[in-house]
Amino acid sequence: MAEKEKEKEKEKAKENGEVTTVTESPAGELEELPKTIVRRLVKDKLSQLSAESEITVFREALQAFSESGRIFIHYLTATANDICKESNRQIINAEDVLKALEEIDFPEFVQPLRASLEEFRQRNAGKRSGSSKAKEADRKGKRKEPSTAEVEDEQDATKSDESEDGADD
């Protein structure tokens, strides 16, 4: 059944003039989300929801979460890509993803994601401005500090001036 879906996607892409690539592992399976990250996300969320007791999650359930997440990411990506193409662009940006969430009927995710995105931008803006200030200080510091060769040349010039002054006496 998965093969039929792949073929349909390829045919649809050819009709639309798109080029699609499917990354497969050596065993022929589609790439999966990292199991340790999926396990951590599921257990963290379950511990928040059920603080009084520990919930055990079977391996098959983790696999189902992983596959569901992968499918959601693909669906969201395809929708964001469509929005991007409608705007005659080739690069998907954050606004495309937010619009895609609304389009696929997940508007409740938009506001928390927007807040998280703004926090991310502020953190990175601080890092960027901090690193640019450090680079600027380095450049200024390099200008103020003469190189070793310049110091040696200046010392040699001072010595020759002193020896010439002593020879005149």
Contacts in CASP RR format, 6 or more apart in sequence:
PFRMAT RR
TARGET T0000
AUTHOR 0000-0000-0000
METHOD contacts of the structure
MODEL  1
MAEKEKEKEKEKAKENGEVTTVTESPAGELEELPKTIVRRLVKDKLSQLS
AESEITVFREALQAFSESGRIFIHYLTATANDICKESNRQIINAEDVLKA
LEEIDFPEFVQPLRASLEEFRQRNAGKRSGSSKAKEADRKGKRKEPSTAE
VEDEQDATKSDESEDGADD
6 22 0 8 1.000
9 20 0 8 1.000
10 20 0 8 1.000
13 19 0 8 1.000
13 20 0 8 1.000
22 30 0 8 1.000
23 30 0 8 1.000
23 31 0 8 1.000
24 30 0 8 1.000
24 31 0 8 1.000
25 31 0 8 1.000
30 70 0 8 1.000
31 70 0 8 1.000
32 66 0 8 1.000
32 67 0 8 1.000
32 70 0 8 1.000
33 66 0 8 1.000
33 69 0 8 1.000
33 70 0 8 1.000
33 73 0 8 1.000
35 62 0 8 1.000
35 66 0 8 1.000
38 62 0 8 1.000
38 65 0 8 1.000
38 66 0 8 1.000
38 69 0 8 1.000
39 57 0 8 1.000
39 62 0 8 1.000
41 65 0 8 1.000
42 57 0 8 1.000
42 61 0 8 1.000
42 62 0 8 1.000
42 65 0 8 1.000
43 57 0 8 1.000
46 55 0 8 1.000
46 57 0 8 1.000
47 54 0 8 1.000
75 104 0 8 1.000
76 97 0 8 1.000
76 100 0 8 1.000
76 101 0 8 1.000
76 104 0 8 1.000
77 92 0 8 1.000
79 100 0 8 1.000
79 103 0 8 1.000
79 104 0 8 1.000
80 92 0 8 1.000
80 96 0 8 1.000
80 97 0 8 1.000
80 99 0 8 1.000
80 100 0 8 1.000
81 92 0 8 1.000
81 96 0 8 1.000
82 100 0 8 1.000
83 96 0 8 1.000
83 99 0 8 1.000
83 100 0 8 1.000
83 103 0 8 1.000
84 90 0 8 1.000
84 91 0 8 1.000
84 92 0 8 1.000
84 93 0 8 1.000
84 96 0 8 1.000
87 96 0 8 1.000
94 117 0 8 1.000
97 113 0 8 1.000
98 110 0 8 1.000
98 113 0 8 1.000
98 114 0 8 1.000
101 107 0 8 1.000
101 109 0 8 1.000
101 110 0 8 1.000
101 113 0 8 1.000
102 110 0 8 1.000
146 154 0 8 1.000
END
